[in-house]
């Protein structure tokens, strides 16, 4: 699929549809469904996906929608205070719980555990929701008090657990420490300090551990001048772009950021479409619009607005005739022989995926291609 510049009217129509999907599909509880129709995702909200969706909604002007999501996060996590305390105590005693007894990556809309098996032990979402919350509070001048207890519980959980291997963004490779996960944790720790979400002795511990996370990330997480997929690897993963932007964990002007972007482009991006990683077989290993948007944000932060616009146009071009954006497209598959196996298991690729729409909005607003504060399209769903 070749990149083409889109008419501003097409971009605005897709932006309208994207924000409407996000706000109108938000549940009464405040959760964002990952996808309303995809069999494996129906009924669930991920902390990671939801945090990036909320950040896009907040950036686009749908502040109430984003607030309702963060309220849902706070309720969900404070309800697990005893579980978190038990995990922290066991870890400090030298007997950390196994992965299946750690907090889940996704919750039902009511904030409960799922009833089906999933690759659940992921730490990235716990850092990402704090980062997105801090951005939202600052952007809209909101009070932090309603979130302090949930943030305190979350940072306690991460302080005890951040060094552990866990599943990555893609629910894979639980045996590794993933560099994009470290970046999400670092962003969450920094946000908890920068926005005064924690205080006292807890803040001192977070400050010390943030330095340790950054040391690990910039040491073991780098090879040949670029970020790597996991500690000990030489490969890259498209999720690494988020460390540059929007998380701003890696200085976008640094040689490390520029080299990482260069390698991501060379290894994972074809005609504007970005793969997750080499060797990906999920639905044949297609190209993900949301990852092209993350890479676009990194390019823009690093000073290459032209390339960011090309990636934005490619992502927008994946929308269907109904303006729904998919999780991935099959125009350039890494493992075409594996595509049918996943279709037989779960159906066709998730469409729409709210995270794809969110990253389209986020990059489009950053580039000035999508206006902000457009009341005609900011519906607050079930508010």
N, C-alpha and C positions, 0 to 999 in steps of 0.2 A: 504494500500500500504506500504509494508515494505521498509525501507531504505536500499539502496545498494550502495557500493562504485562504482563510475563510472570510466571507462577507460579514461585516459587523452585525448585521441583522441575524444571521445564522448563529453567531456566537451568543448574542443576547437571548435568542429564543432557547438555546440550549441552557444558558445560565438560569433563565426563568424556570425551566423545567427542572433543573438540578436542585435549585433551592426549594421549589415546591415539593419535590419528592422527599427531600430531607425533612422538611418541617411537617408535612402531612402524614408521612409514614412513621414519624416519631410516636411512640406509644403513650398512653395516658400516664404511665409511670415515669416517662422521660427518657426511656431507652431508645437507641437508634437500631432498628433491625439491620443486620448486615445486608440481607437481600430478602425481599418479600416473597419470593417464589422458589428460590433454589433449595432443593430438598435437604441438603446437609446443613444449611444455615438458618432455615425458617425457625423462628421462635427464640433466636439468640442475639445477644449484643456482646461484642468484644470490647474490652477496655481500650485496646490499641486502636482498632478501627473507629470506635465511637469517639475517642479523644480527637482524632484527626478530623472526623466529621464535625464534631462540635467546634473545633478551631475554625473550620471553613464557614460554618454557620455564623459564628461570632464575627469573623472577618467580613462576611457579606452583609452584616447588619441585623441578622436574626438573633439578637442578643437573648431574648427570652427563651428561645429554643435551646440555645447553648446552656443557659443557666439551669434549665430543667434537666438537661443531661448531667450536669455536675451535681445537682441535687440528688439525682438517682445514684450516681457513683458514691456520694457521701453516705446515703442511707444503706446501700448495699454493703459497704465496707464497715461501717460502724456496727452493723448487725453481726459482723464476724469478729468482733473485738476479742471474744474468748478464744476463738480458733487462732487468731493472730498471736495472741499472748502465749498460747501453748506452743506454737511453732517457734517463737522467739526464745522461750525458756528452754525448750528441748535443744535448739541449736546451740545456745550458750552452754548447755550442759554437755555438749559433745555428741549428742544423739539426734542430729537433724532428721526430720521426717523424710520418708521417701517421697518421690515426686508426686505420686498419686494422692498424697495427703497434704500437699501444698495448695495454695489458693488457685482457683481455676482461671483460665484466660478469658473465658466467656461465661455469661450468666443468662438465665432466662430473664424475660422482661420483668418478672417479679423479684429478681435479684437472687434467685436460687441456683443451685447446681443443676446441670443437665442430667437427664436420666440415661443418655446414651454415652458410649465410650468416646473419648476424644483425647487429643494430644494436648493436655491441659496445662502442664506446668511451664508457664512462660512468664518471665519477669518484665518484659519490655512494656506491657500495657500499664503496669503499676507506676513506672516512671513517667510514661507519656501522659497519663491523665493529670498528674500534678503539673507537668509542663504546660499543657493546654489550659488548665484552670488558671494558672498564673498569668498567662497571656490574656485570657478572657477578663479577669479581674482588672488588670491594668488597662486594657483597651477600653473598657466601659466604666471605669471608675467605681467598681463594686466592692462591697465589704467582704473581707476574708473570714470573718468570724464563723459563719455557718459551716465552714469546711475544715476548721483547724483540727477537730478530733479525727476526722477521716484521713487527713494528710499525716497527722502524727502516727496513726496506726500503719499507714502505708510506708512511711519512711522507716519505722521500726522493723517492718517485714523486710524491706530492702536492705537495711543495714545488716540484718542477720543473714541475708541470702544472696547478695549480689555476686559473690565470688563463685557460686555454684553453676555447673553446667545446667542448661535447660533447653527446651525447644525454642527454635527461632521464630521469626515473624510468620513463617510458613508452616509451623507445626511439624518441623523436621529436625533431625540430628540433635536429640536431647543429650547426647554424650559430650557436647562441645560448649565452650563459652563463646558466645557470638558477639561480634564487635558492634553490630547495630543495636543489640540489647544493652551493651555497656553504654552506648551513646544515649539511649532512652533513659537509662537510670541516671546518668550524669545530668541530663537535662532536667529530670524530675528533682534531683537533689538541689541543683542550682536554683530552680524555681521556688522550692520551699524556703530557701534562704533569702532570695532576692525580693520575694513578696511577703516576707514576714509571716509565713504560714506556720512556722515553728519557732521556738524560742528556747533560751536557757541551755541546759546541759544537752538536750536533744539536738539543738542547733549546732553546738560545738562538735558533737559526734558526727553529724552530717557533713560539716565543713571538712573534718579530717578525712572522712571516707570519700567525699567527693574528690579530694586530692588523690586518694589511692585509686579510685576508679579511673581518673584521667591518666595517672601514671601507667596503669595496666593497658588502657586503650592506646595511648601514644607509644607504648613500648611493645608489648606482645601483640598489639592489634595492628601493627604496621610491618609491611614487608616490601622491600624495593621501593620505598618512598610513597606507598599508597596503603590505604586501609584494606584489610583482608576480611574474608567471610567469617572465619572463626580463628581463635588462637591456635596457632600451629599450622594454619592453611597457607596456601599461596594464591588461592582463588579469590574472586570478588563476588559480591552480591549487590543487586541494585538497591536494596534497602540501605546501603551505606550512604547513599546520597542524602538521606534525611539527616545524617550527622552534620552535614554542611548547612543545609537549609531544609526545613524550617527550624530544626532544633538548635542550630548555631552552637554546636559543641566543638566543631572544628572551624577555625578561622577561615572564612571563604577566600581570603587573600593569601593564604599560606601556600607554600609549595606542596604540602601534604594534600590540601583540598584540590589544587589544580591537577596534581598527578592522579589522585583518586578519580576525579571526573574524566580525565583522559583515558584511564584504564576501563572505567565503566562504559564509556562510549565505544572503545575498541573491541571489548569483549562481548558486550551485551546488547548494544543498540544497532538496529538495522532500519534504515529509512525512517527514523524517528520513533520506532517502536522498541520498547525496552523489555528484555527478558529478565526473569528473576535471577537466574544464575546458569552457567553452562552445566549441562547434565540434567536440567529440569525435565521431568517427564509428566508432570501434572497436566492433564488434558493435552498432552503432546508437547508441553513446554512452549506455550505461545507468548505473545507480547502483551504487556499489561499497561493500559492507559494511565493508571495511577502512578506507575513507576516512571513513565515518561514525564509525568508532572513533577514528581519528586526530583528527577534529574534536571528538569527545567528550572525548578526553584534553586537548585545548587548552581546551575550555570548563571542564572540571573544574579545571585548573591556574589558570584565570582567575577562578574563584570561582562558576561557574554549574553546580552539581552537578545541578540539576533538568534542564537541557537535556542535559547529558552522559548522564543516565539515559534520556532520550527517544531519543537517538541509539543508545545501547546496545540498547534494546529493538527499534528498527528493524533494526539489524544482525542481532540474534538471530533475528528473524522471517523472515529470508531463508533460513534453513536448510531443507533438504528434509526429507521424511518420514524419510529415513535419517540425518538430522542432519548432512548435509554442507553446508558453506557455500560458495557460489559466488564467483567473481571479481567478477561483476556480475550484476544482474537487469535485466529488460526492462520494468519496470512504468512507467517514465517515460523514454522514449528521446528523445535529442536529434535523432538522424538515423535514424528507423525504416527508411528505405529502404536503409540500408547494412547492416542486421543480417544479411540472408540471404547477402550476399556473403562475410562472414566465416565464417558457418556452412558455406557451400560450400567454403571454403578450409581450415578447421581443425576443423570440427565445432562442436558447441554449446559455450557458454562454459565455461571450466575449472571443474569441480566434482568433488571438493573442491579448494579452493585453500588450501594450508597457511597462507599469509600471512593470509588472512581469519580462519581459526580462531585464529591467534596474536593478532591485534589484538582479537578478541572477548575472549580470555582477559586480555589486558593491560588493557583498559578495565574489564572486569568485576571484576578484582582491585583495580584502583585505586578503584573505586566501592564496594567491599565487597560486591558482589553474588556474587562467586565466592570461596570460601575458598582459602587457601594451604596448602601442605604436606598434601596429601591422599594418603597412601601407597597407598590402594586403587586410585587411578587413575594413579599415576606409574609407568608401565612404562618401563624404559630401553631398550626395543627390542632392538637387536642388540648391546648392550653385553656 
